[in-house]
Amino acid sequence: VVFNKRLEPWHRARDQAVAEALEAAGCRVQALPANALYDPEDLQPIERWQRWRARVRAEEAEARGLRVDANVRSGIPKAFEHVSGFGSYRFFHHALEELGSPPQPCAAVQRLPRFPPAAGILSVALRDLGYGATSGRGFTSELRQQVSCRTANGSDWGAELCRAWNFGEAAAMARLQVFVDEVLATGDFEGRKRLRADHQGTSELSLHIRLGELSARTVYWAARKRRERTDQKLFEEPQHPGPARANATFLRRFVWRDLSYWFLSEFPTMPVTSLRVQYETQVWTGTQRQLAQWKKGCTGFPLVDAAMRQLWATGWMPNYLRHVVAQTLIEYLDITWKDGLNWFDWTLVDADVAINSFMWQNGGHSGPDQWEFVLHPVHAAKSCDPEGAYVRRWVPEVAGLPAEYVHRPWDAPP
Ligand SMILES: Cc1cc2nc3c(=O)[nH]c(=O)nc-3n(C[C@H](O)[C@H](O)[C@H](O)COP(=O)(O)OP(=O)(O)OC[C@H]3O[C@@H](n4cnc5c(N)ncnc54)[C@H](O)[C@@H]3O)c2cc1C
């Protein structure tokens, strides 16, 4: 039996129990960490970072003609050193350099052996296993009671989401191919075009990765093989060393995925409790009414409302807008990141407890890599929707306004 293991710490014990039961029944079992590049249990980034730091210090000292202890040169630190930037991308990236490239994805299964009819095992429908009714973290009973799965016009929310996406492995592979050929190949992802909300500038693969239709490794290697040269050691191909940048911005996202999963495995309470505990007592002054307006896309800021309506209609919104709406909730409405996390968990088709809680904690400043910027709900539109095409699509109330006023309708002449 070959299966993709769940990397959330609370599912590990279950996977382990299933594997042991199968082995006891005489099956050979192989579990793969398909949802990340590396298994969080193999990472040990703090120890690896310490060794990386010791080696860098030794190189610096040698360059200045100083004598260097042989242990330090081989990466054994003299003393346990304060990890600078713990939780940040750079800390993790340097730690991974020692591990080297993540393994390549396994080859696709061509043919499965026929199931022996004599085994007498009955097939069970997914529905009967209760997979339609998720018990994902954040789906509190209060939230379920508050939110109806019917949309405003009474239609079925799930059916609308299904219309917005092509599901399945074939659709996922097709999207990957288009993204690699038409976006990565142009180098557009490296520039600011990926921030645009008015056209498809990112891969839009998160749903497929979340549902297990594509593994993180498949996407990573498809992007990395496309253009091998990069200035970041971890992504470098030995046959093409050198400073040319290629797809590093995209590849970095997969390192973030692993960083989130590593944090979740170290801090399983990340979805519910501030990692910097002093933030647990923070007083928030935003009201339930403001929270409801944010959820419905009725804050009055067209960019925020467009993104929140897109989220409800399709279960997705671009990364840049996730930052904008998160900061509107936290910084301007003064509402706890936990409410934002719960809403995203409920509505996102790519809702991923590790990434979602890592990002919301950082947005709420209680996470390891606090956001040190605040995006303004009007000014942010300059980067992502300069002509207003995106807000016109989702907020018909402002569709008739010229670009100058479409993001600040309150300034429009009467
Ligand atoms: C507040 C907030 C909440 C988020 N919640 C989620 C979530 O629940 N699930 C989720 O998959 N992403 C989440 N993200 C990260 C990011 O917004 C989405 O992964 C991205 O928008 C998905 O679109 P894409 O596939 O086109 O991304 P691309 O930019 O094309 O990136 C490719 C892949 O890299 C991974 N990735 C991208 N950004 C990040 C990131 N910051 N951290 C970790 N992995 C990343 C995703 O798997 C994504 O599919 C969140 C971001 C914010 C700011």
The ligand as an SDF file (V2000), in Angstrom:
LIG
                    3D

 53 58  0  0  0  0  0  0  0  0999 V2000
   -3.5690   35.4070    5.0050 C   0  0  0  0  0  0  0  0  0  0  0  0
   -3.1040   34.3370    4.0320 C   0  0  0  0  0  0  0  0  0  0  0  0
   -3.6500   33.0640    4.0930 C   0  0  0  0  0  0  0  0  0  0  0  0
   -3.2260   32.0640    3.1970 C   0  0  0  0  0  0  0  0  0  0  0  0
   -3.8010   30.8160    3.2760 N   0  0  0  0  0  0  0  0  0  0  0  0
   -3.3980   29.8490    2.4200 C   0  0  0  0  0  0  0  0  0  0  0  0
   -3.9950   28.5550    2.4670 C   0  0  0  0  0  0  0  0  0  0  0  0
   -4.8630   28.2610    3.2920 O   0  0  0  0  0  0  0  0  0  0  0  0
   -3.5800   27.6260    1.5670 N   0  0  0  0  0  0  0  0  0  0  0  0
   -2.5980   27.9070    0.6340 C   0  0  0  0  0  0  0  0  0  0  0  0
   -2.2600   27.0290   -0.1730 O   0  0  0  0  0  0  0  0  0  0  0  0
   -1.9970   29.1150    0.6020 N   0  0  0  0  0  0  0  0  0  0  0  0
   -2.3740   30.0950    1.4470 C   0  0  0  0  0  0  0  0  0  0  0  0
   -1.7780   31.3270    1.3900 N   0  0  0  0  0  0  0  0  0  0  0  0
   -0.5960   31.5160    0.5280 C   0  0  0  0  0  0  0  0  0  0  0  0
   -0.8820   32.0110   -0.9010 C   0  0  0  0  0  0  0  0  0  0  0  0
   -1.7130   33.1390   -0.8630 O   0  0  0  0  0  0  0  0  0  0  0  0
   -1.5320   30.9390   -1.7770 C   0  0  0  0  0  0  0  0  0  0  0  0
   -0.7770   29.7460   -1.7240 O   0  0  0  0  0  0  0  0  0  0  0  0
   -1.5700   31.3930   -3.2340 C   0  0  0  0  0  0  0  0  0  0  0  0
   -2.3140   32.5840   -3.3610 O   0  0  0  0  0  0  0  0  0  0  0  0
   -2.2130   30.3080   -4.0850 C   0  0  0  0  0  0  0  0  0  0  0  0
   -2.2820   30.7190   -5.4120 O   0  0  0  0  0  0  0  0  0  0  0  0
   -1.2970   30.1270   -6.5080 P   0  0  0  0  0  0  0  0  0  0  0  0
   -1.3880   28.6420   -6.5240 O   0  0  0  0  0  0  0  0  0  0  0  0
   -1.5830   30.8570   -7.7700 O   0  0  0  0  0  0  0  0  0  0  0  0
    0.1120   30.5660   -5.9230 O   0  0  0  0  0  0  0  0  0  0  0  0
    1.5580   30.7130   -6.6040 P   0  0  0  0  0  0  0  0  0  0  0  0
    2.0500   32.0660   -6.2920 O   0  0  0  0  0  0  0  0  0  0  0  0
    1.5330   30.2880   -8.0080 O   0  0  0  0  0  0  0  0  0  0  0  0
    2.4450   29.7200   -5.7300 O   0  0  0  0  0  0  0  0  0  0  0  0
    2.5860   28.3310   -6.0450 C   0  0  0  0  0  0  0  0  0  0  0  0
    2.3320   27.5000   -4.8150 C   0  0  0  0  0  0  0  0  0  0  0  0
    3.2560   27.8400   -3.7830 O   0  0  0  0  0  0  0  0  0  0  0  0
    2.6230   27.7120   -2.5100 C   0  0  0  0  0  0  0  0  0  0  0  0
    2.6200   29.0250   -1.8480 N   0  0  0  0  0  0  0  0  0  0  0  0
    2.4350   30.2420   -2.4090 C   0  0  0  0  0  0  0  0  0  0  0  0
    2.5280   31.2080   -1.4800 N   0  0  0  0  0  0  0  0  0  0  0  0
    2.7710   30.5780   -0.3100 C   0  0  0  0  0  0  0  0  0  0  0  0
    2.9870   31.0290    1.0300 C   0  0  0  0  0  0  0  0  0  0  0  0
    2.9780   32.3300    1.3580 N   0  0  0  0  0  0  0  0  0  0  0  0
    3.2050   30.1090    1.9930 N   0  0  0  0  0  0  0  0  0  0  0  0
    3.2430   28.7880    1.6930 C   0  0  0  0  0  0  0  0  0  0  0  0
    3.0530   28.3010    0.4500 N   0  0  0  0  0  0  0  0  0  0  0  0
    2.8270   29.1850   -0.5350 C   0  0  0  0  0  0  0  0  0  0  0  0
    1.1850   27.2610   -2.7780 C   0  0  0  0  0  0  0  0  0  0  0  0
    1.1370   25.8550   -2.6920 O   0  0  0  0  0  0  0  0  0  0  0  0
    0.9590   27.7170   -4.2060 C   0  0  0  0  0  0  0  0  0  0  0  0
   -0.0050   26.9550   -4.8900 O   0  0  0  0  0  0  0  0  0  0  0  0
   -2.2080   32.3540    2.2580 C   0  0  0  0  0  0  0  0  0  0  0  0
   -1.6680   33.6460    2.2050 C   0  0  0  0  0  0  0  0  0  0  0  0
   -2.1150   34.6240    3.0760 C   0  0  0  0  0  0  0  0  0  0  0  0
   -1.5290   36.0010    2.9860 C   0  0  0  0  0  0  0  0  0  0  0  0
  1  2  1  0
  2  3  1  0
  2 52  2  0
  3  4  2  0
  4  5  1  0
  4 50  1  0
  5  6  2  0
  6  7  1  0
  6 13  1  0
  7  8  2  0
  7  9  1  0
  9 10  1  0
 10 11  2  0
 10 12  1  0
 12 13  2  0
 13 14  1  0
 14 15  1  0
 14 50  1  0
 15 16  1  0
 16 17  1  0
 16 18  1  0
 18 19  1  0
 18 20  1  0
 20 21  1  0
 20 22  1  0
 22 23  1  0
 23 24  1  0
 24 25  2  0
 24 26  1  0
 24 27  1  0
 27 28  1  0
 28 29  2  0
 28 30  1  0
 28 31  1  0
 31 32  1  0
 32 33  1  0
 33 34  1  0
 33 48  1  0
 34 35  1  0
 35 36  1  0
 35 46  1  0
 36 37  1  0
 36 45  1  0
 37 38  2  0
 38 39  1  0
 39 40  1  0
 39 45  2  0
 40 41  1  0
 40 42  2  0
 42 43  1  0
 43 44  2  0
 44 45  1  0
 46 47  1  0
 46 48  1  0
 48 49  1  0
 50 51  2  0
 51 52  1  0
 52 53  1  0
M  END
$$$$
